[in-house]
Amino acid sequence: MTAIPQRRTRRAAPVTVACVLVVTATGTLAGCGGGDPNADTNGVGKLPAAQIQAKSRAAADSAAAVRLSGTVVTSGRTYTLDMQLKADGGTGSVTSKGATFRLLRIGEQLYLKADAGFWGHADGSDGNAAAVDKLGGKYVKVPQQDPSYKKFSGFTDKSVLLDGLLTLHGTLATDGRHDQSGTPTVRISGDGGSGGTLDVSLQGKPYPLRLVRGGGAGTLRFADWDKDFAVTEPAAGETVDYGRQLPTS
């Protein structure tokens, strides 16, 4: 998931009047007039919006890894994500309806770790209550045939998650220069913003850095592009193999 290229320092050209680059209240970069605004950038800022989107998506697809954080609203339910993702695995946390759980995928094996309260979605029988106590705080192996596998594994899959998220709807247009945590960006929007906005890095590779989904469907930030991380099997004492079906709803 090489780190995002950092801002490069340029030699200041001799000037007769001091010029300071500022960031406006809306996050748009503003500064002195004159000069090429694409100097010392990767050049995508001068392209049409559709080409910026295509180059950004290609950069994202080619990156070995990424860290994704923020909110996603789907089917009326809000998920808060903080995930590290790469081709052969992923790890991180998901919060929904006040409950936080951790996900870990190594290859095809998915683990879910949560407290007893999360597993309390069982029907409340004594047998299931005992199972809930057993699962709480452990990395639980999620069987691939279990509905929970399909429900949660997508959160750990870089390709699936980016396919579903990196989309703007409607007519694309550029929407000025901005700044994301010190990195200059060009913003593209769908239907004037109602179809979402995407900030694309103007330094190094044109990675997506911030996505506001259309229709109030969440805001996500992307970092640590191409920066690798380890996914390791939990210790045997921290793992539970519940069986063919987990007590979740």
C-alpha positions in Angstrom: 0.0 0.0 0.0 6.2 3.4 -1.8 4.6 6.1 0.4 2.6 8.9 -1.1 5.2 11.2 -2.7 5.9 14.1 -0.4 5.9 17.7 -1.5 9.2 18.6 -3.2 11.1 21.8 -2.2 11.7 24.2 -5.1 14.4 26.8 -5.3 12.8 30.2 -4.9 13.2 32.3 -8.0 14.3 35.9 -7.4 11.3 38.1 -7.0 10.8 41.7 -6.1 7.7 41.1 -4.0 7.3 38.3 -1.5 4.6 35.8 -2.4 3.1 33.3 0.0 1.0 30.4 -1.1 -2.1 30.1 1.1 -5.0 27.7 1.5 -8.5 29.3 1.4 -11.3 28.3 3.8 -12.6 26.0 1.1 -9.3 24.2 0.8 -8.5 25.7 -2.6 -4.9 26.6 -3.2 -4.4 30.3 -3.9 -1.3 32.3 -4.6 0.5 34.8 -6.8 -0.4 35.1 -10.4 1.8 34.2 -13.2 3.8 31.1 -13.9 2.7 27.7 -15.1 0.3 26.2 -12.5 1.3 22.8 -13.7 5.0 23.3 -13.1 6.5 20.8 -10.6 3.3 18.7 -10.8 2.6 15.4 -12.4 0.7 17.2 -15.1 -2.8 15.7 -14.7 -4.2 19.0 -13.6 -4.2 20.2 -17.2 -6.2 17.2 -18.5 -10.0 16.9 -19.0 -11.9 15.5 -16.0 -12.5 12.1 -17.7 -8.8 11.6 -18.3 -7.9 12.6 -14.7 -10.4 10.0 -13.5 -8.9 7.3 -15.7 -5.3 8.0 -14.8 -6.3 8.1 -11.1 -8.1 4.8 -11.3 -5.1 3.3 -13.2 -2.7 4.5 -10.5 -5.0 3.1 -7.8 -5.3 -0.3 -9.5 -1.5 -0.6 -10.0 -0.6 0.2 -6.4 0.3 -2.8 -4.3 -1.5 -1.5 -1.2 -3.5 1.4 0.3 -5.0 2.6 3.6 -8.6 3.7 3.4 -10.5 5.5 6.2 -13.8 7.3 6.5 -17.5 6.5 6.2 -19.6 4.6 3.7 -23.4 4.7 3.6 -25.1 1.8 1.9 -28.7 0.6 2.2 -29.3 3.2 4.8 -26.6 1.9 7.1 -23.4 3.8 7.9 -20.1 2.0 8.2 -16.9 3.7 9.5 -13.8 2.1 8.0 -10.1 2.1 8.8 -8.7 -0.6 6.6 -5.3 -1.5 5.1 -5.7 -3.3 1.8 -3.6 -5.2 -0.7 -4.1 -8.0 -3.2 -3.7 -11.0 -1.0 -5.2 -9.6 2.2 -6.4 -6.8 4.4 -6.8 -5.8 8.0 -8.5 -3.0 10.0 -11.6 -2.0 11.8 -15.3 -1.4 10.9 -17.9 0.3 13.1 -21.6 0.1 12.5 -24.5 0.8 14.8 -22.2 1.5 17.7 -20.4 -1.8 17.4 -16.8 -2.0 16.3 -15.2 -5.2 15.0 -11.8 -6.1 13.4 -11.4 -7.9 10.1 -8.3 -9.8 9.0 -8.1 -11.6 5.7 -5.1 -13.7 4.6 -5.6 -15.1 1.1 -9.1 -16.6 1.2 -9.3 -17.0 5.0 -11.3 -14.3 6.7 -11.2 -13.7 10.5 -13.6 -11.5 12.5 -12.8 -10.3 16.0 -15.4 -8.6 18.2 -16.5 -8.4 21.8 -19.3 -10.5 23.2 -21.9 -7.7 22.6 -21.3 -8.0 18.8 -21.9 -11.8 18.9 -25.1 -11.3 21.0 -27.2 -11.2 17.8 -27.9 -14.9 18.5 -31.3 -16.0 19.5 -30.5 -16.0 23.2 -30.7 -19.7 23.9 -28.3 -21.0 26.6 -26.3 -22.8 23.9 -25.8 -19.7 21.9 -25.1 -17.6 25.0 -22.2 -20.0 25.8 -21.0 -19.7 22.2 -21.1 -15.9 22.4 -18.9 -16.0 25.5 -16.5 -18.2 23.6 -16.2 -16.0 20.6 -15.9 -12.7 22.3 -12.4 -11.2 21.9 -11.2 -14.0 19.7 -10.3 -14.1 16.0 -13.1 -16.2 14.6 -12.6 -18.1 11.4 -15.5 -17.2 9.0 -16.5 -20.1 6.8 -16.7 -19.2 3.1 -20.2 -20.6 2.9 -21.4 -18.5 5.8 -23.5 -15.3 4.8 -21.1 -13.3 7.0 -18.2 -14.1 4.7 -19.8 -12.4 1.7 -21.0 -9.6 3.9 -17.7 -8.7 5.4 -14.9 -10.0 3.1 -15.5 -7.1 0.6 -14.2 -4.7 3.3 -10.8 -6.5 3.1 -10.6 -6.7 -0.7 -8.8 -3.8 -2.4 -10.1 -4.5 -5.9 -13.7 -5.1 -4.8 -13.8 -2.0 -2.5 -12.2 0.4 -5.0 -14.4 -0.9 -7.8 -17.4 -0.1 -5.7 -16.2 3.3 -4.4 -14.1 5.1 -7.0 -17.0 6.2 -9.1 -18.5 9.6 -9.8 -21.9 9.9 -11.3 -23.1 12.3 -14.0 -21.2 14.7 -16.2 -17.6 15.1 -15.1 -15.8 18.4 -14.7 -12.7 19.8 -13.0 -13.3 21.8 -9.9 -10.1 23.7 -9.1 -6.9 23.1 -7.2 -7.1 22.0 -3.6 -4.9 20.6 -0.8 -5.1 17.3 1.1 -2.9 17.1 4.2 -0.2 19.2 2.5 -0.4 17.5 -0.9 -1.8 19.7 -3.8 -4.7 18.1 -5.6 -6.9 18.7 -8.6 -10.6 18.0 -7.9 -13.0 16.5 -10.3 -16.8 16.3 -9.8 -19.8 14.6 -11.1 -22.8 16.8 -11.9 -21.4 19.8 -10.1 -20.7 17.8 -7.0 -24.1 16.1 -6.6 -22.6 13.0 -8.2 -19.5 13.1 -5.9 -16.1 14.7 -5.9 -12.6 13.2 -6.1 -9.3 14.8 -5.2 -6.4 13.5 -7.2 -2.7 14.0 -6.2 -0.7 16.5 -8.3 2.5 15.1 -6.9 4.1 11.7 -7.9 1.5 9.3 -9.2 -2.0 10.7 -9.6 -3.5 8.7 -6.7 -7.0 9.4 -5.3 -6.6 11.1 -1.9 -10.2 12.1 -1.0 -13.6 10.9 -2.2 -16.9 12.5 -1.3 -19.6 10.1 -2.6 -22.7 11.5 -4.2 -26.0 11.6 -2.4 -24.4 11.9 1.0 -23.1 8.3 0.8 -19.9 9.0 2.8 -16.5 10.5 2.7 -13.2 8.5 2.4 -9.5 9.4 2.5 -6.8 7.3 0.9 -3.2 7.2 2.1 -0.1 5.0 2.2 -0.5 4.1 -1.5 2.0 1.3 -2.4 3.2 1.0 1.1 3.3 -2.7 2.0 2.2 -4.1 5.4 2.1 -7.5 7.0 -0.9 -9.7 7.5 -0.1 -12.6 9.8 -2.1 -15.5 11.2 -3.4 -14.9 14.7 -1.8 -17.1 17.4 -3.6 -20.4 18.0 -4.7 -19.3 21.4 -6.4 -16.2 19.9 -8.3 -18.1 17.3 -11.7 -19.9 17.3 -13.1 -22.1 14.6 -16.8 -21.9 15.3 -17.9 -24.2 12.6 -20.1 -23.9 9.5 -22.4 -21.0 10.6 -21.7 -18.0 12.8 -24.3 -16.6 15.2 -24.6 -13.2 13.4 -27.5 -11.5 11.7 
